[in-house]
Amino acid sequence: MARPITLFTGQWADMPFEELCRRAGEWGYDGLEIACWGDHLDPNRAATDDDYVAEKLAILEKNNLKVWTIANHLKGQAVCDDPIDERHRDILPDSVWGDGDPEGVRQRAAEEMKNTARAAKRLGVKTVTGFTGSSIWKYVAMFPPVRDELVEAGYTDFADRWNPILDVFDEQGVRFALEVHPSEIAYDYWTTVKTLEAIGHRESFGINWDPSHMVWQQLDPVGFLLDFPEKIFHVHCKDTKVRINNGRNGRLSSHLPWADPRRGWDFISTGHGDVPWEDAFRALNHIGYDGPLSVEWEDAGMDRLVGAPEALEFVRNLSKYEPSEAAFDAAFSTR
């Protein structure tokens, strides 16, 4: 099934937008999933400035690129997080950080997410990807013991903070796709179920399917596609290699940096890891997903200027699988 293949610009925010567009166009990408940081996109400006929007679209067109999706993970993270601390200071602009008062940070982050929906509409984009943050991620180890009321309060906090944001998404005709990911309100299968329930299964809220974060948690990423077919709003193509079979490496990574061999897992070049890509693409065909396939390059052990075009070819090759219920039944007969 022919789907556009895009490059997520979040890991390229150190590179000027115009230069990245030139490279992505030369490599053969169909478009970009544009991150709202670096000089790639200012959602506050794009929400109101016609000339700014026209300039971004002109740069894309010059390089034979389109945009179907924009991303605002960094500001979305600050909407619900508790605590708000030095980590957020490192990823947030001054306009959101302000004086660092935690509730002020959350409120300003929420306002930028509303403007991100407005910016998306003006760019002709239907989907925004990102994070939500979580006030209860700090309890994930479950010790000291966590009362049920504390967990429930976390989902209530999420709903209270995100429903007004999603109201603006609804007004603009734009969808929000949460990347199910550690540190978010939805980080695995059952927390995804709980998150969707917390906001009444709002039509404008869905999933940015990124299998890499599922594989290292020992989740079935294909099961997400089959169980949440109506909520798969966007797809990230990013791979993971699990390395826990020596008795020393653990899945929680031991506070070690990317690519450290003592970690239990790492992001790795797409197609070189443990994600079951062929099954995933057959499942995407089965559920009728026809949106972008966005390469998220995050392999600390490879030159990104080599890896990004290599990943494009890998994903393009997977796209050869045409929708076939017979092939799907054969592939999943034992699932």
Order of alpha helices (4+ residues) and beta strands (2+ residues): beta-alpha-beta-alpha-alpha-beta-alpha-alpha-alpha-alpha-beta-alpha-beta-alpha-beta-alpha-alpha-beta-beta-beta-alpha-beta-alpha-alpha
